[in-house]
Amino acid sequence: MLSIENLDHTYSNGIHAIKNVSLDIPRGMFGLLGPNGAGKSSLMRTIATLQQPTSGRIRFDDIDVLAEPAKVRRVLGYLPQQFGVYPRGSAYELLDHLAVLKGLTDSRERKRTVMTLLVLTNLYEKRSQTLATYSGGMLKRFGVAQALLGNPRLLIVDEPTAGLDPEERNRFHNMLAEISGDVVVVLSSHFVDDVAVLCPNVAVIAQGKVALRGTPTELVASIEGKIWQQQIEKSELAAVQAESNVLSHYYSAGKLLVRVLADSRPGSHFVQATATLEDVYFAAIKAT
């Protein structure tokens, strides 16, 4: 169990990035949803012991994360949103080097571990290629492989599918689902689909605060029957936004489709729609 209590952080430039966040995160996949700039990466960096918060506590099982960063790093795997690699080395060479740094000094055990991770991340056939030749998706998979060195009990994955094509995103989803098991996996994303597919528990972060949390099923059920949609002309959008709580709008068949949150039909041309986790997300962001 990862327990975050009253966590708060203000940077030296005055930005208040984390505002009294409290979360209990069980084993398995846990999704952190929020727009860019919501404070997700600041929270992930703090959990990963890369920065000290202004105040608050973090515990992972029996480890005080803030007071004992060296202990948590021994059981931590971290895939940041952006990470650098040595482009002239092969995937096998670099993973082998990183495994040594992780304390895997026995050469046979290290080789077995590296090969297993290359198979898991579907990079085995490309293990001898230099990382400079890897696509964005392959580099993300390599990032997961390095994060899994040392069999971590806590895995932090920050915006893992940003920039990936649909095929790579699907492959990444399958890989994360396979490795969760008894590990606490904290997945940060602004893609609702990533969290809806993978995570049995979700929290929405907005402006540094927890806007809401629960299971996707519970959260969607909380607004079921309150989502309405209508196709309109672009010129009508401003008027609809002024009169209704518009959650989202996008083009469909050449016209704008607006989705509105309301207890009853907001207009004669609106029809009731099935609620989704994306509706929950937009409603939480608007309410913050």
Phi, psi and omega in degrees: 000131173258122183241122179246125186235118172049045182282133183218139178211130174238126180285166183297337178275005177094354180288123180267091191275326181235126187237094173052052182275129174230127181211140168250120187244113182279178177293151186105192183274131176233126184261132172251110180258142176175155179289167175302135180086006182283343182110004182298310182294324176298319178295316180296318180296325179291316177299323182280007178065025178272347176206150177268135178284167175293321178200168179112178182225150172224128175235140172237110189053244182260013183258129170278103190300318184284327181273335183232061184300326181297323180294316183289329179296334179289338182243015186253137167241135187224125173243099180288167179298319177237131177215150182260151177226159175277108192292337184274350179271156176277166179299318181295314183298315184289320177297320178298317179296316180294328178295322176298315179297333178280355178101007178275086188269338178287119189296321180292314179296321180295316179297318179298317180297313181297316180296319179299318180291325178294323176291314181302320183267011177059039179243004186301316182293339182251017188296335183266354179283148176289150182294340177296337182268357184281145172286172178301319179294320178295321178295322177296320178294323175298321178300321176294319180301315180291328179292334183271356177300136179085012179050063183295148175265345177231120182239125180247123185233112187256114178048058188289335185256007178299126178086001181268149175282167185303323180295316179294322178298317180296319178297320180294319177303311182299320182294314180296322179297325181290327188266352186296294175047239182267011181265144170278115181245116178257114183251117178260134181199155167253006174266112183298323182300322180303312183286320181298322182285322194257330198250123175283346177226141189220145168228141176257125179254129179218129180052040175081000183241158173280111182281322175192164176208160180157190174276152177307320181297314179297317184293318178293320180298332183292340179239009179298136182087358182244009180254128182231148179222157181202143173273132181224169171279154180302324182293343182269352188300313184301320181293319179294319179296327180288331186262338188226164177273081182285122179274320182202160174210142181203162183281138175214121182056038175083357178236161178282132173254120179254142176242129189236142173261121181201146179292331179223168184306121184281351180186159187296336183266358178280144175240149180288140181237157177288129180290149178229167177296331177296321176298317178301314182300309181296323179295319180293319180295318181293328184280347183279000000 
